[in-house]
Amino acid sequence: MMQLSNFIRPEHVLPDFAAPSKQKLLQALSKIAGKALDVPEGVVFESLHAREKLGSTGIGNGIAIPHSRLPGLEKPFGMFVRLGKPVDFEAIDETPVDIVFLLLMPDRAGKDHLNVLACIARRLREPEVLRDVRSAPDAARLYLSLVGSPL
């Protein structure tokens, strides 16, 4: 079974992140992801922006999972952000987004792309996980809430 801990690391969990808009949020996340992956931030942003043009990745209940495929990426890369102030993400239920899971996948990921997205969505749809993620006092607790406690 796929685990979130396979593609998100504690240092890529950012509580109380600030962004005034969806566009600025995606730009800021592209900059951080680009640095982490050694990929130009413009390449990351363009791939995310192109995906958003197909339809918002806001899945409802204040959650968005912006995602895209990146040429040259070897394995999935995840980043989790809890916004201090929700932003309009043109979500399916029109609820502003405060929980964002950025996912970048290798361009030849095939069905893995959908499996990873489903894994993220399932985890964030669990009411107790969402409650814990929204109330975690720091990045370490946020990470544990997201990936599940270590055994």
C-alpha positions in Angstrom: 0.0 0.0 0.0 1.2 3.5 -0.9 2.3 5.7 2.0 2.5 9.5 1.9 5.8 9.3 3.7 7.2 7.8 0.4 7.0 11.1 -1.3 6.9 13.9 1.3 9.6 14.7 3.7 9.3 16.6 7.0 11.2 19.6 5.6 8.5 20.0 2.9 5.7 20.6 5.4 5.0 24.3 5.9 2.5 25.4 8.5 1.0 28.9 8.5 2.2 29.7 5.0 1.1 33.0 3.6 -0.1 33.8 0.0 -2.6 36.4 -1.1 -4.0 34.4 -4.1 -4.0 31.1 -5.9 -1.5 32.5 -8.5 0.9 33.8 -5.8 0.6 30.6 -3.9 1.5 28.5 -6.9 4.4 30.8 -7.7 5.8 30.6 -4.2 5.4 26.8 -4.1 7.1 26.5 -7.5 10.0 28.5 -6.2 10.4 26.2 -3.2 9.9 23.0 -5.2 12.2 24.2 -7.9 15.0 24.8 -5.4 14.5 21.4 -3.7 14.5 19.6 -7.1 17.1 21.7 -8.8 14.6 22.6 -11.5 13.9 26.2 -12.7 10.9 27.6 -10.8 9.4 28.8 -14.1 9.3 25.2 -15.4 7.5 24.0 -12.2 5.1 27.0 -12.3 4.2 26.6 -16.0 3.4 22.9 -15.5 1.2 23.6 -12.5 -0.5 26.6 -14.3 -1.2 24.5 -17.4 -2.8 21.8 -15.2 -5.0 24.4 -13.4 -6.2 25.7 -16.7 -7.8 22.3 -17.3 -9.8 22.8 -14.1 -9.1 23.7 -10.6 -7.4 21.1 -8.4 -9.4 22.4 -5.4 -11.2 19.2 -4.4 -13.5 20.7 -1.8 -13.6 21.1 2.0 -10.8 23.7 1.9 -8.4 21.2 0.2 -6.4 21.6 -3.0 -4.0 19.1 -4.6 -2.2 21.1 -7.4 -0.2 18.5 -9.4 1.6 18.0 -12.7 4.2 15.9 -14.4 7.8 17.2 -14.8 10.2 15.9 -17.4 13.4 14.5 -15.8 11.9 14.0 -12.4 13.0 10.6 -11.0 10.4 10.1 -8.3 7.2 11.8 -6.9 7.8 15.0 -5.0 5.3 16.3 -2.4 5.0 19.4 -0.5 2.3 20.2 2.1 1.2 23.7 3.1 -1.3 24.9 5.6 -2.3 28.5 4.8 -2.7 30.9 7.6 -5.4 32.6 5.7 -7.5 30.6 3.1 -7.4 31.7 -0.6 -9.9 31.3 -3.4 -8.8 28.3 -5.5 -11.9 28.1 -7.7 -12.6 24.8 -5.9 -15.5 22.6 -6.8 -17.5 23.6 -3.7 -16.3 27.3 -3.9 -14.8 27.0 -0.4 -11.6 28.9 0.0 -8.5 26.6 0.4 -6.3 26.4 3.5 -4.8 22.9 2.9 -2.6 22.4 -0.1 -0.7 19.3 -1.1 1.6 20.0 -4.1 2.5 16.9 -6.1 5.0 16.7 -8.9 5.4 13.4 -10.7 7.8 12.0 -13.3 6.5 12.6 -16.8 6.5 8.8 -17.4 4.7 7.9 -14.2 1.7 6.3 -15.9 -1.0 5.0 -13.5 1.3 5.8 -10.5 0.2 9.4 -10.9 -3.4 8.6 -10.2 -2.5 6.2 -7.4 -0.5 8.9 -5.6 -3.3 11.4 -6.1 -5.9 9.0 -4.8 -3.7 8.2 -1.7 -3.4 11.9 -0.9 -7.1 12.6 -1.4 -8.1 9.5 0.7 -5.9 10.6 3.6 -7.2 14.2 3.5 -10.8 13.1 3.4 -10.5 11.4 6.8 -12.2 13.8 9.2 -9.8 13.1 12.1 -6.7 13.6 9.8 -8.1 16.9 8.5 -8.9 18.1 12.0 -5.4 17.2 13.2 -3.8 18.8 10.2 -5.7 22.0 10.7 -4.9 22.1 14.5 -1.3 20.9 14.6 0.9 23.4 16.5 4.0 23.0 14.5 5.6 21.4 11.3 6.6 18.2 13.1 3.1 17.5 14.4 1.6 18.5 11.0 3.9 16.0 9.3 2.9 13.2 11.7 -0.8 14.1 11.3 -0.4 13.9 7.6 1.6 10.7 7.2 0.3 8.9 10.3 2.2 8.2 13.4 5.3 6.0 13.2 4.8 2.4 14.3 
